[in-house]
Amino acid sequence: MKEQQVRIVREVPDAENYAALRKQAGLSPRSEQGIKIGMGNSLFAVSLYAGGELIGMGRVIGDGGCFLQIVDIAVRPDYQGQGLGKVIMNELMDYLKRETPADAYVSLIADQPADKLYLKYGFRYTAPDSLGMYLRIAK
């Protein structure tokens, strides 16, 4: 278990650290162009650092009023199991409660077993009433 102090920074990480964390956490890769555009269009982000290294993050994206999505929840494997996912979610939920209007629809795609964490924050499964879908643009 790591004993370093974790620093919370309420901004997106740089593109290189973002790409590295996604890889370390087992998330799918993104293009350099996509990362630069995406990071710049975040509504809110939280990054966790230990010893100057990015060890976790999460973002809120969307139109800021009607529809928002939580994305990029990631914690480096050597820091998992220490409650850092909760730290990230608490930051994102505080932002949503503070900044979004009533009846805003907040969604996320949950990998298992992380879905159990999101249930604790009030998220519910959409099935069977609706199903999440996706399209990946291939070039």
Salt bridges, closest charged atoms under 4 A:
GLU32 OE2 - LYS36 NZ 3.09
GLU53 OE1 - ARG76 NH1 2.69
ASP72 OD1 - ARG22 NH1 2.64
ASP72 OD2 - ARG59 NE 2.60
ASP78 OD2 - LYS2 NZ 3.60
ASP78 OD1 - ARG76 NE 2.79
GLU91 OE1 - ARG10 NE 2.72
GLU99 OE2 - ARG98 NE 3.28
ASP115 OD2 - LYS116 NZ 3.38
